[in-house]
Each structure stands twice: as C-alpha cells, then as structure tokens.
Amino acid sequence: MSKYSRKLQKLHDTAPKQDTAVLVALIRQGQSDHQVAEYLDELAFLTETMGAKTVYKFTQRLEKPDVRTFVGSGKLEEIQAYIEHFEVDMVIFDDDLSPSQMRNLENELKVKVYDRSLLILDIFLQRAQTAQAKTQVELARFQYLLPRLTRMWTHLERQRGGTTTRGGSGEKEIETDKRDIRNRISLLKEKLREIEKQGITQRKSRKGIVRVSLVGYTNVGKSTLMNLITKTDILAENKLFATVDSTVRKVVLENVPFLLSDTVGFIRKLPTHLIESFKSTLDEIREADLLIHVVDISHPGFEDHIAVVNQTLNEIGVNNKPTLLVFNKIDLVDQMPTEEEQMQMSAIELEERNFLDFEKLAEAYKKKTGITPVFMAAEMGTHVEEFREALTGEVRKEHKKMYPHYLEDETIDFSDLEEEG
C-alpha cells in the first residue's frame, strides 16, 4: 500500500461514523399502504435532517398499538434480529411512545429509541440559533423527556455531550436526573418569561404597520420566498425545519410598507410541548394582519399538508385571517397541456403522466375558500411578478384599514423600527 493510500485509509478509519436507523410505522384501519409509505418517506427525511441514515423501514398492520411494545411480539423479534445482524444504532417510530413503551423497547432492543416527537425536538435543538429558540426547544425537550427516564436512557447524554449508554446506575441516579431536570425546567421557564417580555415590547413598537407572516408545511420554500421579497440571505435549504427561529424584515412594495416574518414550518403530529414552548414565536402569526400560506404543489400529499397547516392554525387560535395562498414549486410538476398540445401527445402519454390543471385547481380553491391562489416557482423566479402584484394588493387592503385616507403615492417612514432575526 502506498503512503498516499495509507493516508486515505487512515482518514477513512478515523472519520466519524454516521448513525444508522430503522423506521417503524403501523398501518391503521382506513390507511392505505401508499399513504403509510409517504409518512415513512417523511420520517426518513426527518432522520436524514438529524444526521442519521435510514437503512430499513418496518410496517405492521394493527388496529391499535400494542400497549407494551407498540408493535406485536413477532414484529418486535423481526426488528431486533435486523438490528443485531446489521448493528443498527437506533430505531425510530412514526408515532409517540408512552413512557412505558419507550422503556420496554429500550430494554428489549438495546439501542437508542426515538419516537416522532423526540426526533423533531432533537432536530429543533440542532437548528435553533437565537437564545429564544434555544430556550424554547430545550424546555420542550426536557418536559417531554422527564417522564421517560430509564436506566438505559441515553438521550440526556446528547445534552451533556456524552455518547455512551448509562448502565447499572440504579434508581437513585434516575431520581437525581429527574430532580436536575425539574430544576432546569424551572430555570428555562423563568428565562423564557424574560425573553417573552422583550418580545412583547418589540411587537408593541410595530403598531401602525401592516404585519405579514409566512406560514406553511415544513420545506415548502418559505425562506426562499422570504429572500425573494426582502432581497436578503436567510438560510434556505432542502431540509425539514431549515428555519426554526422567526425572522422579521421591513419591506416596501409600490410605496406600501409592511413587516414580513418567516416562522417555523408546521408538520403533522407536531409535538404539543413544542407548540406550547413556541408560544411567543407563534405570536408572530397570531398578531399578523395577513398570512401567506405557501404550499409545495409538487408534493403528492400537498392537500394533506394544507389541512395540517389549517388545523395547526386553528389550534393556536388563528381563524379567518386574510390569507394569500401560494402554490410554490410549479417547476417540479407537469402542468396540464393546452388542447393543441394534447392533440400532439399519445393517449398512453396523457394517461401515464400526472398532469395538474392549475385553472381547475384555482377555481376549486376559490370556490372552497374564497381565495384565488397564486402559482409560482420561487427558486426559479417563475411568476414572481404575479406574486408581487397579488401580495401588494392584499397588503394595500390591510394598509387602508389602518389608514382610510391613505394615498397610493404616500409612503410611511418606519426606519425607527428594529429589524429582528
């Protein structure tokens, strides 16, 4: 072996090993295999976002989860055999586990066990940048983990910087951990109250200015759209929860001033503790005058995503706000061809390709919600002007509510407002 080859081999041997994971989901009554496959694809994306690699996906058709181990005994043996044979590092469930289920699974499988909420909380912990977001996520994570402490419990070690399983420490050490966590929760709550006071003061200073919030399922392109409108450089990448911290920017379109905020994306089964801890961040949405609901139209489950976002908005008390519906990423779908184009295509091609009729979709949503959607591709710059025109029109309506005698060539100076993010 040459000197160069030995050097490469040494680098390969010392490179940090990527954790591997198997995913587990139940197929419930009324759910199709295809739907569960989509859910597992999303879970795999979450796993990748956390930094682990999915190596296998397990499913089991059950009417309800097993009280003791979530899956049936036969399926658990199958999962255990796979983990042992391929030396898998963790198993991730697409549902929340009870404290006893998590304890039993860790005892049986002898590896780290994540449920959906814990996975999302860990991703938030990695991605939070501001003091507020870090405090919110840490609080939510500790509240979630407190009842789930076990002798084999490893998740707190990630917080402490350790990586090994703690074995044989006994009940006394578990009780010590619980006491430490309760104290930490109290400190985090107090810290969050102080941060929220500052946030309330900041939001009070924005009175008299139209406030607009971007909302949507995670990874639909909200940050890309934010960059497009504000001409700034906010992190936008093809990962779930690329944005955790709320960001507020000042914008003026055609002499119409407003404040635009980009907030965390929603996702199905968003942990309850996280929603509670992110109260002050979600106040950006509650106190907005206008919402821009961004949808990834290229995702096969985009209608389900719309339903999840609307449900979450209802849960946080945001009902009937003026909304601009934006179908993004149209460059990634096949638009219904014109009649002339259809005549040049074969019957097989027309049948096999999944065309979307934007006109019919727009009519359906206008009839259903009263909102005329905008179709665009923010990353490609497609139909940007149509979007700007629609946004300006909606902001102008809200501006006129505040200033009935507003003249269209008049611009309000809001240079004294602080920019956040």
Secondary structure, DSSP 8 states (H G I E B T S, - for coil): --HHHHHHHHHHHHS----EEEEEEEE-TT--HHHHHHHHHHHHHHHHHHT-EEEEEEEEE-SS-BTTTBS-HHHHHHHHHHHHHHT--EEEESS---HHHHHHHHHHH-SEEE-HHHHHHHHHHHH--SHHHHHHHHHHHHHHHGGG--TT--HHHHHHT--S---S-HHHHHHHHHHHHHHHHHHHHHHHHHHHHHHHHHHHTTTTSEEEEEEEBTTSSHHHHHHHHHT------SSTTS--S-EEEEEEETTEEEEEEE---B-TT--HHHHHHTHHHHHHHHT-SEEEEEEETTSTTHHHHHHHHHHHHHHTT--S--EEEEEE-GGGSEE---HHHHHTS-HHHHHHS-EE-HHHHHHHHHHHHS---EE-BTTTTBTHHHHHHHHHHHHHHHHHHH-TT--TT-----TTS--B-
